[in-house]
Amino acid sequence: MAHCFARTLLVSILLAAAGEACAQDDVLRRAYAAIEERTQTEFEFKMAGITRQLLGSGAPVARIAPIKERMKMLTYNRAVLFASCADEAEKDRPLNAPRIP
């Protein structure tokens, strides 16, 4: 249930950021969609490792929540950076050029 909520939250955040762009909305959405699964998988993998390390060290479980929030922010920022780069690259392409998958 927590993974489903985290994934839904991450996707919502990514799509909300993409919604602000008018002319390049399609490019941003395609870029986000292209990295969504990989980004979510990496986030879950990193959080599993962090959780194992914290629990193995005897740290209180309460320390996981702030770390998870920071990891969400880093993951989001990385996705935004990737999509912004894709958006910028698309602006420089000729109108008749085939789309990059």
C-alpha positions as semicolon CSV with decimal commas, in nm:
position;residue;x (nm);y (nm);z (nm)
1;M;0,000;0,000;0,000
2;A;0,282;0,241;0,087
3;H;0,458;0,169;-0,244
4;C;0,135;0,240;-0,433
5;F;0,084;0,568;-0,247
6;A;0,446;0,673;-0,299
7;R;0,428;0,592;-0,669
8;T;0,100;0,779;-0,712
9;L;0,242;1,077;-0,525
10;L;0,558;1,079;-0,735
11;V;0,366;1,055;-1,063
12;S;0,127;1,330;-0,950
13;I;0,416;1,560;-0,863
14;L;0,587;1,493;-1,194
15;L;0,273;1,551;-1,399
16;A;0,180;1,863;-1,202
17;A;0,516;2,018;-1,285
18;A;0,470;1,926;-1,649
19;G;0,124;2,085;-1,651
20;E;0,271;2,433;-1,609
21;A;0,440;2,424;-1,948
22;C;0,202;2,512;-2,230
23;A;0,381;2,483;-2,562
24;Q;0,617;2,204;-2,461
25;D;0,368;2,008;-2,251
26;D;0,376;1,706;-2,481
27;V;0,755;1,693;-2,480
28;L;0,768;1,710;-2,101
29;R;0,499;1,444;-2,059
30;R;0,679;1,210;-2,297
31;A;1,008;1,269;-2,114
32;Y;0,849;1,202;-1,775
33;A;0,675;0,892;-1,908
34;A;1,002;0,765;-2,051
35;I;1,176;0,778;-1,714
36;E;0,884;0,712;-1,479
37;E;0,934;0,339;-1,427
38;R;1,312;0,362;-1,398
39;T;1,289;0,655;-1,158
40;Q;1,037;0,475;-0,937
41;T;1,245;0,156;-0,938
42;E;1,561;0,344;-0,841
43;F;1,376;0,531;-0,566
44;E;1,239;0,208;-0,417
45;F;1,580;0,037;-0,443
46;K;1,757;0,323;-0,268
47;M;1,492;0,348;0,002
48;A;1,513;-0,027;0,069
49;G;1,891;0,004;0,115
50;I;1,859;0,309;0,338
51;T;1,591;0,140;0,547
52;R;1,805;-0,174;0,588
53;Q;2,103;0,034;0,696
54;L;1,904;0,239;0,945
55;L;1,728;-0,059;1,097
56;G;2,056;-0,255;1,106
57;S;2,226;0,028;1,291
58;G;1,959;0,032;1,559
59;A;1,845;0,383;1,468
60;P;1,487;0,473;1,552
61;V;1,232;0,404;1,279
62;A;1,123;0,770;1,298
63;R;1,445;0,867;1,117
64;I;1,321;0,699;0,799
65;A;1,044;0,953;0,727
66;P;1,265;1,263;0,683
67;I;1,514;1,067;0,475
68;K;1,233;0,938;0,255
69;E;1,109;1,293;0,200
70;R;1,459;1,407;0,100
71;M;1,493;1,114;-0,137
72;K;1,158;1,205;-0,296
73;M;1,283;1,560;-0,347
74;L;1,609;1,442;-0,503
75;T;1,423;1,198;-0,727
76;Y;1,180;1,468;-0,834
77;N;1,460;1,717;-0,904
78;R;1,643;1,460;-1,114
79;A;1,330;1,388;-1,318
80;V;1,266;1,760;-1,370
81;L;1,625;1,812;-1,482
82;F;1,600;1,526;-1,730
83;A;1,267;1,649;-1,870
84;S;1,395;2,007;-1,893
85;C;1,698;1,891;-2,090
86;A;1,473;1,694;-2,325
87;D;1,252;2,001;-2,363
88;E;1,550;2,224;-2,446
89;A;1,684;1,972;-2,696
90;E;1,344;1,952;-2,864
91;K;1,334;2,331;-2,910
92;D;1,652;2,321;-3,120
93;R;1,528;2,050;-3,356
94;P;1,383;2,136;-3,697
95;L;1,004;2,111;-3,725
96;N;1,020;1,830;-3,982
97;A;1,268;1,618;-3,783
98;P;1,136;1,282;-3,664
99;R;1,054;1,257;-3,295
100;I;1,304;1,100;-3,061
101;P;1,140;0,802;-2,886
